[in-house]
Amino acid sequence: MKKHKKSYVYQEYSQILNESSIIIAMHYNNLVRNKTNLEQQKIELRKLVQNNSIHEKDLQFKVIKNTLMRKVLANTQYASFADCLHGPTLLVYTNKNSAINSIDFVKQLLNWQKERTDFIVLGAKYDNSFISAADISFFGNISNNILLEQSKLISLLVQNTSQISGTLINSYLPLLLTTQSITNLK
């Protein structure tokens, strides 16, 4: 690959890493010999995505050059992600930010991958952290009900915290004004 093309690809990989909330690295074994088979598998993945109510434009696929991606990862907090990149690697990435949609997508992807021995999940980047292949399977097993309950609890905590801070501000305001008026009299 020529130097100017490497520079372009390096920037493209950096952009993917910085702008994607979820990136799943998959090893696509035995598909290298038949590129049309890889394209058929990508089409199946896109159908899976459409069935999961994720817009097709939100999901991207990228067959990557591992050495260039390792260079991109070297100086980031995702340096351990580089250890996963061996052999023919396909990145599946999305900018979809809803945690429940992301978990649903991961579950669907793991179920889809179980039926195909040609694909092996290597690891993932989710928001600002690296997730190993073992953690991805755990991540895929999280119940949506648990997530909904957690989000309800968090919203209640935030709501109560804002009410408490509002009460404190209202009670300290007269005290503050009294203190200021005493200071001004002196």
N, C-alpha and C positions, 0 to 999 in steps of 0.2 A: 504494500500500500504506500502510495506517495505521501510525502511529508504534509502537504497542504490538505490532503484528504484525511490524514490522521488527525490533524488539528481540528477539522470540521467534525469528525466523529467524536473526538474527545469532548468538544463543546456540546454536542448533542447528548452524549451520555451524562455530562454534568447537569444539563438542563433536566433530563429525565430524573436524575437523582434528587435534584432540588425541588422540582415542582410536583412530584408524584407523592401522594399520601400513602399509597400501597404499591409495592413492587414485589412480585413473586418471581424468583429465578427457578426455571425448570430445565432439567437436562432432558433433551429429546433424543434418546438412544434409538438406534436403528432407523431413524428417519432421514439420516444424512444421505443415504444412498438414493433415496427417492424423494426429490423435492416436492413433487405433486402431493405425496402423502402428507408432508408437513403442512402444505397449504390446505388440504382437506381437514386436517386436525384443527387448524386455525379457524376454519369455517365452522366446525363443530363447536369450538369454544365460543365463537361469536353467537351462535344459536343459543348456547347455554346462557350467555350474558343477556340476550334479549328475553329469554324466559325468566330471568332473574330481575327484570325491570330496570336494568342498567342500560342507559342509552349507549349504543354502539360507539358513538364518538368519544365517550368517556373511557373506553377501554382500548388500550394499544398493545401491540405485540412487536417485539424487536428481537431479532436474532443478533447476538452481540459478539464482538471480538473480546475474548476474555482478558487478553493482555492489556488492551486499552482500558477496559472497565476497571481492572485492578489498579491501573495508574490513577484513574479518577478517584477511586475509593481510598487510595493510599493516604492521603492527607485529610481525611474526613473522619467523623465519628463512626462511620460505617466500615472502617478498615477490616473488621473481622468478617464482613460480608464477602470480601475478596477470597477467603478460604473456600467458599462454596463454588467458585467459578472454575470448573474443570469440564472439559469436553464441550460438545455442542450445547450452547445455553440459549434459552429463549426467555426473555423478560415479558411478563404480563403485568401491565401497570395501569393504574387509574388515578384520577384526581377526585374521585367521588369521596366526600368527606364524612358521610353519615356512618357512624360506627356499626349500626345494625346492618345496613346494607353491605358494608365491608365484610362483616362476619358471615352474613348470608352468602355473599359471593365466595368467600373462602371455603365454606361448607360445600357449596355446589362444585367448586373447582376440585376439592379433595375427593368428592364422590365421583366426579368425571374422571379424575386421574386414576382412581382405583380400578376402573374398568379398562384402562389402557396402560399396559406395562411399558410402553414406549416412553412415557413421561415420568420423571422423578422430580418431586419438589425438593429443591436444594436449600432454600432459605428465603427470607423475605425482609423487606424494610416496611415497617408500618409506622406512620407518622415520623417520629424522630428516633426510632430504635430498630435494632436488628433482631430478627426472630429466626431461630434455628428451625430446621425441618421438624424436629421433635416438638418444638413449641407451636409450630403451625398446626400440627394435628390436634394439640390441646386447644388451641385457639378456635379451631373448627368445631370442637365439641362443646363450646360454651353455649348454653341455652339462651335464646332470645328473651325468655321470661326473666331470667336473672339480670340480664342487661337492662330491661325495662324497669325492674324493681330498683336497681342501682341508680338509674337515671332519675327516678322519682324521688329517691332518698336524697340525692345530690341537689335536686331542685328545691326540696323542702328545706334542706340545710341552708342553701343560698338565700331563700326567701326569709327564713327565720333570722339569719345573720343580718340581712338588710333591715329587718324590723327592729332588731336589738340595737343596731348602730343608729337608726333613726331615733329611737327612744333615748339613747345616751346623748345624742346631739341635742335633742329638745330639752333634756334635763340639765345639761351643762351650759346651755346658752344663757339662761338667766344668771347663773353663777359667774360666767365669764363677763357679762355686762356689768354686774355688780363690782367685780374685781377691777375692771377697767375704770369705772366711775370713781372708786376709792383712790386708785392710782392717780387719776386726773386731779382730784381734790388736793392731794399732797403737793 
